[in-house]
Amino acid sequence: MSLRGVKVVELAGLAPGPFCGKILADHGASVTRLDKLPAPNFGVDVLADNKKSVSVNLKSKNGMKIAKELIEKSDVLIEPFRSGTMERMGLGPDIAMECNPALIYARLSGYGQKGNWSSMAGHDINFLSLSGVLSRLGRAGSKPTPPQNLLADFAGGGLMCAFSIVMALLERTKSGKGQIVDCSMTAGAAYIASFLFHSKHLLPFITQDSRGQNVLDGGCPFYDTYKTSDGRFMAVGSLEPHFFIKLVQKLDLDNNYSTEDQMDRNKWPEMRSDFEAKFAAKSMKDWVEIFADVDACVTPVLELSEAYELKHNQENESFVHTKSGVNVPNVAPKLGRTPGALNKDESARVLPIGFNTSEVLTELDYTEEEIRYFKENGDIFCHSTGSKL
């Protein structure tokens, strides 16, 4: 795999940090999650595929020594805290990179390392709100609606951070030097939405100031979802004129609408009403059959559990059936020569805190006697190897 041999320390945190580590681990990096003692109440980490966990008391002299040694022998450190937190812990970039100048020190935070918001708490919805993106999400006349926590946490946060780390690793092959990566989820969400910002000025017919009244936000009838007779939904994305014509033909509305009518906003309300009535007359299964061999950009809205069963997704191996009986997305994108891979035995499992503490300390050349002493002294926590969580 492409990142085989790269060693990563991921400080335990919420969703974006674990997702960043998962991306690196899925492509071959050796990722060790560093859990602090006492363990913070972060909930269950469901993105721990292919990782190890070492639990260390960073408030003890020995615990801090172990953490520094682990970082010193690693290529990447992922820290998911507010600005200043790592410095207060005694593991800021100055200290970490002094002992390891080649370290990629990735700072994944909500608001970045500067500014009056940098030390404030927040979640995906807050980062989206300050990025300007949340104002554009939702139906016309309704309040802004967050798309769960996908845009800021995972796209602008975890994914962008992993991409930045790979770029920094590539640059290190030329300079031999590490560097600090400042990955703000607020800035990342805005960057993900670059098209919105640019099209507002360059493509005003696609994006205007009003929420839910534009071509790509559900404002137009030929780019929206429609309820079927069985309570399911069809997704319609018939943007181009030749797709639009095929859409109205299959809806038996080609005598009502032509390509000249498509971008006439005055006709959109009536067009939407006609589309709603047509789709509501048949089941989702019926519409899937009707549009099966038609290039009109019309597809069924599948549930998460149904996406795995779709023949197309199975042919592309887009999902993996894990040993624990859960269907999860496969590694993406696919590299032809050095592809990433999920571990079907480990994917979708819970990685207990401190599950690999003894193993990791052994790799750091600590003896069994020293490890036993650290455990008894409260410097580390070793999860019982008898547990099969």
C-alpha positions as CSV (number, residue, x, y, z in Angstrom):
1,M,0.0,0.0,0.0
2,S,1.1,3.5,-0.8
3,L,1.7,4.7,2.9
4,R,3.3,1.5,4.1
5,G,6.1,2.3,6.5
6,V,4.7,5.7,7.6
7,K,4.2,5.9,11.3
8,V,1.3,8.0,12.7
9,V,0.4,9.0,16.2
10,E,-3.3,10.1,16.5
11,L,-4.3,11.8,19.7
12,A,-7.7,10.5,20.6
13,G,-10.6,12.8,19.7
14,L,-13.9,13.2,18.0
15,A,-14.9,12.2,14.5
16,P,-12.7,14.3,12.2
17,G,-9.4,13.2,13.9
18,P,-10.2,9.5,13.8
19,F,-11.4,9.8,10.2
20,C,-8.1,11.4,9.2
21,G,-6.2,8.6,10.9
22,K,-8.5,6.0,9.3
23,I,-7.7,7.3,5.8
24,L,-4.0,7.0,6.4
25,A,-4.3,3.6,8.0
26,D,-6.5,2.3,5.2
27,H,-3.7,3.2,2.8
28,G,-1.0,1.3,4.8
29,A,0.2,3.7,7.5
30,S,0.8,2.4,10.9
31,V,-1.5,4.4,13.1
32,T,-1.4,4.4,16.9
33,R,-4.2,6.1,18.7
34,L,-2.9,7.8,21.9
35,D,-5.5,7.7,24.5
36,K,-5.0,10.0,27.6
37,L,-5.5,8.8,31.2
38,P,-8.0,9.2,32.6
39,A,-9.9,8.4,29.5
40,P,-12.0,11.3,28.3
41,N,-15.7,10.7,27.5
42,F,-15.4,10.8,23.7
43,G,-17.9,8.0,23.2
44,V,-17.3,5.1,20.9
45,D,-14.7,5.5,18.2
46,V,-16.2,3.7,15.2
47,L,-13.3,4.7,12.8
48,A,-10.5,2.7,14.4
49,D,-9.9,0.3,11.5
50,N,-6.4,-0.9,11.2
51,K,-5.2,1.1,14.2
52,K,-3.6,0.4,17.6
53,S,-4.4,2.0,20.9
54,V,-1.9,3.0,23.6
55,S,-3.2,4.6,26.8
56,V,-0.8,6.9,28.6
57,N,-1.1,9.3,31.6
58,L,0.3,12.5,30.2
59,K,0.3,14.1,33.7
60,S,2.9,11.7,34.9
61,K,6.6,12.0,34.2
62,N,6.9,8.5,32.8
63,G,3.7,8.8,30.8
64,M,5.0,12.0,29.2
65,K,8.3,10.4,28.5
66,I,6.6,7.5,26.7
67,A,4.5,9.8,24.6
68,K,7.5,11.9,23.6
69,E,9.4,8.7,22.6
70,L,6.4,7.5,20.5
71,I,6.2,10.9,18.7
72,E,10.0,11.0,18.2
73,K,9.9,7.7,16.3
74,S,6.9,8.7,14.2
75,D,6.4,10.5,10.9
76,V,3.1,12.2,11.7
77,L,1.3,13.5,14.7
78,I,-2.5,14.3,14.5
79,E,-3.8,16.5,17.2
80,P,-7.5,17.4,17.3
81,F,-7.7,20.1,20.0
82,R,-8.4,23.8,20.3
83,S,-5.5,26.2,19.8
84,G,-3.1,26.2,22.8
85,T,-4.2,22.8,24.2
86,M,-1.1,20.9,23.1
87,E,1.2,23.6,24.4
88,R,-0.5,23.4,27.8
89,M,0.0,19.6,27.8
90,G,3.7,20.1,27.1
91,L,3.5,18.6,23.6
92,G,3.3,21.6,21.4
93,P,5.1,21.7,18.0
94,D,8.2,23.4,19.4
95,I,8.8,20.5,21.8
96,A,7.7,17.7,19.5
97,M,9.7,18.9,16.5
98,E,12.8,19.7,18.5
99,C,13.2,16.0,19.1
100,N,11.9,15.0,15.7
101,P,12.6,17.8,13.1
102,A,11.1,15.6,10.3
103,L,7.7,15.3,12.0
104,I,4.6,16.3,10.2
105,Y,2.6,18.0,13.0
106,A,-1.0,18.1,11.9
107,R,-3.2,20.5,13.9
108,L,-6.9,19.7,13.1
109,S,-9.1,22.2,14.8
110,G,-12.5,23.9,14.4
111,Y,-11.4,27.5,13.9
112,G,-7.7,27.3,13.2
113,Q,-4.7,28.4,15.3
114,K,-5.3,32.2,15.1
115,G,-8.1,34.6,15.8
116,N,-10.5,35.2,18.6
117,W,-12.5,32.0,17.9
118,S,-9.4,29.7,17.9
119,S,-9.8,28.8,21.6
120,M,-13.6,28.4,21.5
121,A,-15.6,25.2,21.5
122,G,-17.6,24.2,18.5
123,H,-19.1,21.5,16.3
124,D,-19.7,20.9,12.6
125,I,-22.7,23.2,12.6
126,N,-20.7,26.0,14.1
127,F,-17.8,25.7,11.7
128,L,-20.3,25.6,8.8
129,S,-22.1,28.7,10.1
130,L,-18.9,30.8,10.2
131,S,-17.7,29.5,6.8
132,G,-20.8,30.9,5.1
133,V,-21.7,27.5,3.8
134,L,-24.6,26.8,6.2
135,S,-26.5,29.8,5.0
136,R,-26.9,28.1,1.6
137,L,-28.2,24.8,2.8
138,G,-31.9,24.2,3.1
139,R,-35.2,24.8,1.4
140,A,-36.4,28.2,0.3
141,G,-38.3,29.9,3.2
142,S,-36.9,27.5,5.7
143,K,-34.1,27.7,8.2
144,P,-30.6,26.6,7.3
145,T,-30.3,22.8,7.6
146,P,-26.9,21.1,8.3
147,P,-26.2,17.9,6.3
148,Q,-25.5,15.9,9.5
149,N,-21.8,16.5,10.3
150,L,-20.4,15.6,6.9
151,L,-19.1,18.9,5.4
152,A,-17.0,20.4,8.2
153,D,-16.0,17.4,10.3
154,F,-15.3,14.9,7.6
155,A,-14.8,16.7,4.3
156,G,-13.3,20.0,5.4
157,G,-11.7,18.4,8.4
158,G,-10.6,14.8,8.4
159,L,-10.3,14.4,4.6
160,M,-8.5,17.8,4.0
161,C,-6.2,17.1,6.9
162,A,-5.2,13.7,5.5
163,F,-4.6,15.3,2.1
164,S,-2.4,17.9,3.7
165,I,-0.4,15.3,5.6
166,V,0.3,13.4,2.4
167,M,1.4,16.7,0.7
168,A,3.7,17.4,3.6
169,L,5.1,13.9,3.4
170,L,5.8,14.3,-0.3
171,E,7.5,17.6,0.3
172,R,9.6,16.0,3.0
173,T,11.1,13.6,0.5
174,K,12.7,16.7,-1.1
175,S,13.6,18.8,1.9
176,G,14.0,16.2,4.6
177,K,12.1,18.5,6.9
178,G,8.8,18.2,8.7
179,Q,6.3,21.0,9.0
180,I,3.2,22.2,10.9
181,V,-0.2,21.6,9.2
182,D,-2.9,24.0,10.3
183,C,-6.2,22.4,9.2
184,S,-9.2,24.5,10.2
185,M,-12.6,22.9,9.7
186,T,-14.1,26.3,9.1
187,A,-11.6,27.1,6.4
188,G,-11.8,23.6,5.1
189,A,-15.6,23.7,4.7
190,A,-15.3,27.0,2.9
191,Y,-12.6,25.6,0.6
192,I,-14.8,22.6,-0.2
193,A,-17.5,25.1,-1.2
194,S,-15.2,27.1,-3.5
195,F,-17.6,26.4,-6.4
196,L,-20.4,28.3,-4.5
197,F,-18.2,31.3,-3.9
198,H,-16.9,31.5,-7.4
199,S,-20.1,30.7,-9.2
200,K,-21.9,33.4,-7.3
201,H,-20.1,35.9,-9.5
202,L,-19.2,33.9,-12.6
203,L,-22.4,31.7,-12.9
204,P,-25.2,33.7,-11.4
205,F,-27.8,31.6,-13.2
206,I,-26.7,28.6,-11.1
207,T,-26.0,30.3,-7.7
208,Q,-27.7,33.4,-6.3
209,D,-28.0,34.8,-2.8
210,S,-31.3,33.2,-2.0
211,R,-31.2,29.8,-0.3
212,G,-33.2,26.9,-1.9
213,Q,-34.0,28.9,-5.1
214,N,-31.1,27.9,-7.3
215,V,-30.3,25.2,-9.8
216,L,-28.3,22.9,-7.5
217,D,-30.0,23.4,-4.1
218,G,-33.4,22.0,-4.8
219,G,-34.7,25.3,-6.2
220,C,-35.4,24.0,-9.7
221,P,-37.7,21.1,-10.5
222,F,-35.2,19.1,-12.6
223,Y,-32.7,18.9,-9.8
224,D,-34.6,17.6,-6.8
225,T,-36.1,14.5,-5.1
226,Y,-39.7,13.3,-5.6
227,K,-41.8,11.1,-3.5
228,T,-43.2,7.9,-5.1
229,S,-46.5,6.0,-4.4
230,D,-44.8,3.7,-1.9
231,G,-43.3,6.5,0.2
232,R,-39.9,6.2,-1.3
233,F,-38.0,8.8,-3.3
234,M,-36.4,9.3,-6.7
235,A,-33.4,11.7,-7.3
236,V,-33.6,13.8,-10.5
237,G,-30.5,15.5,-11.8
238,S,-31.6,16.3,-15.4
239,L,-29.6,19.5,-15.8
240,E,-28.5,19.3,-19.4
241,P,-31.1,19.9,-22.1
242,H,-30.8,16.4,-23.6
243,F,-31.3,14.8,-20.2
244,F,-34.2,17.1,-19.5
245,I,-36.0,16.1,-22.7
246,K,-35.6,12.4,-21.8
247,L,-37.0,13.1,-18.3
248,V,-40.2,14.8,-19.6
249,Q,-40.6,12.1,-22.2
250,K,-40.5,9.3,-19.6
251,L,-42.9,11.4,-17.4
252,D,-45.2,11.7,-20.4
253,L,-44.8,15.5,-20.2
254,D,-43.0,16.1,-23.4
255,N,-46.0,17.9,-24.8
256,N,-46.0,20.3,-21.9
257,Y,-42.3,21.2,-21.7
258,S,-39.4,21.7,-24.1
259,T,-35.8,22.7,-23.6
260,E,-36.9,26.4,-24.1
261,D,-39.0,26.0,-20.9
262,Q,-36.3,24.4,-18.8
263,M,-34.6,27.6,-17.6
264,D,-37.7,29.7,-17.4
265,R,-38.0,30.3,-13.7
266,N,-41.6,31.5,-14.1
267,K,-42.6,28.0,-15.2
268,W,-40.7,26.1,-12.4
269,P,-43.6,26.1,-9.9
270,E,-46.0,24.5,-12.4
271,M,-43.3,22.1,-13.7
272,R,-42.5,21.0,-10.1
273,S,-46.2,20.3,-9.5
274,D,-46.5,18.2,-12.6
275,F,-43.3,16.3,-11.7
276,E,-44.6,15.6,-8.2
277,A,-47.9,14.3,-9.5
278,K,-46.2,12.0,-12.0
279,F,-43.7,10.5,-9.6
280,A,-46.4,10.0,-6.9
281,A,-48.4,7.8,-9.3
282,K,-45.9,4.9,-9.4
283,S,-43.7,3.1,-7.0
284,M,-39.9,3.6,-6.7
285,K,-39.5,0.1,-8.2
286,D,-41.6,1.1,-11.2
287,W,-39.6,4.3,-11.8
288,V,-36.3,2.4,-11.5
289,E,-37.5,0.1,-14.3
290,I,-38.7,3.0,-16.4
291,F,-35.4,4.8,-16.2
292,A,-33.2,1.7,-16.2
293,D,-31.7,2.2,-19.6
294,V,-32.4,5.9,-20.0
295,D,-29.6,8.5,-19.7
296,A,-31.7,11.1,-17.9
297,C,-29.8,11.2,-14.6
298,V,-32.7,9.8,-12.6
299,T,-31.9,7.3,-9.8
300,P,-33.5,5.8,-6.7
301,V,-32.7,7.2,-3.3
302,L,-31.3,4.2,-1.5
303,E,-31.1,3.7,2.3
304,L,-27.7,3.0,3.8
305,S,-28.6,-0.7,4.1
306,E,-29.6,-0.9,0.4
307,A,-26.5,0.7,-1.0
308,Y,-24.5,-2.5,-0.4
309,E,-27.1,-4.7,-2.2
310,L,-27.0,-2.6,-5.4
311,K,-25.5,-4.7,-8.1
312,H,-23.5,-1.8,-9.5
313,N,-21.9,-1.1,-6.1
314,Q,-21.1,-4.8,-5.7
315,E,-19.4,-5.0,-9.1
316,N,-17.3,-2.0,-8.2
317,E,-16.6,-3.4,-4.7
318,S,-17.8,-0.1,-3.2
319,F,-18.7,-1.7,0.1
320,V,-17.3,-4.4,2.3
321,H,-19.1,-7.0,4.4
322,T,-17.1,-7.1,7.7
323,K,-16.6,-10.1,10.0
324,S,-18.9,-8.3,12.5
325,G,-21.7,-8.5,10.0
326,V,-21.8,-4.8,9.1
327,N,-21.6,-3.4,5.5
328,V,-19.2,-0.4,5.4
329,P,-17.8,1.7,2.5
330,N,-14.6,0.3,0.9
331,V,-11.4,2.4,0.7
332,A,-11.7,5.1,-1.9
333,P,-10.3,6.2,-4.3
334,K,-8.8,3.1,-5.8
335,L,-5.1,3.1,-6.7
336,G,-4.2,0.8,-9.5
337,R,-0.8,-0.4,-8.3
338,T,-0.8,0.3,-4.5
339,P,-4.5,0.2,-3.4
340,G,-5.6,0.7,0.1
341,A,-7.6,-2.0,1.9
342,L,-10.0,-2.5,4.8
343,N,-9.3,-5.3,7.3
344,K,-12.6,-7.2,7.2
345,D,-11.8,-8.7,10.6
346,E,-11.2,-5.3,12.3
347,S,-13.5,-3.0,10.4
348,A,-16.6,-1.7,12.2
349,R,-15.3,-3.0,15.5
350,V,-14.6,-1.0,18.7
351,L,-10.9,-0.6,19.5
352,P,-10.7,-0.7,23.3
353,I,-8.6,2.0,25.0
354,G,-5.1,0.7,25.8
355,F,-5.7,-2.5,23.8
356,N,-2.1,-2.4,22.4
357,T,-0.3,-0.5,25.2
358,S,2.0,-3.4,26.0
359,E,2.7,-4.2,22.4
360,V,3.6,-0.5,21.6
361,L,5.8,-0.2,24.6
362,T,7.6,-3.4,23.7
363,E,8.3,-1.9,20.3
364,L,9.8,1.1,22.1
365,D,12.2,-1.3,23.8
366,Y,10.7,-1.3,27.2
367,T,11.0,-4.5,29.2
368,E,8.1,-6.5,30.7
369,E,9.2,-5.5,34.1
370,E,9.2,-1.8,33.2
371,I,5.8,-2.1,31.6
372,R,4.5,-3.8,34.7
373,Y,5.9,-1.0,36.8
374,F,4.3,1.7,34.6
375,K,1.0,0.0,34.9
376,E,1.1,-0.3,38.7
377,N,2.3,3.3,39.0
378,G,-0.7,4.6,36.9
379,D,1.5,5.8,34.1
380,I,-0.2,3.6,31.5
381,F,-3.4,1.5,31.1
382,C,-3.3,-1.9,29.5
383,H,-6.6,-3.3,28.3
384,S,-7.1,-7.0,29.2
385,T,-6.1,-9.0,26.1
386,G,-8.8,-11.5,27.1
387,S,-11.5,-9.0,25.9
388,K,-12.7,-9.5,22.4
389,L,-14.6,-6.2,22.0
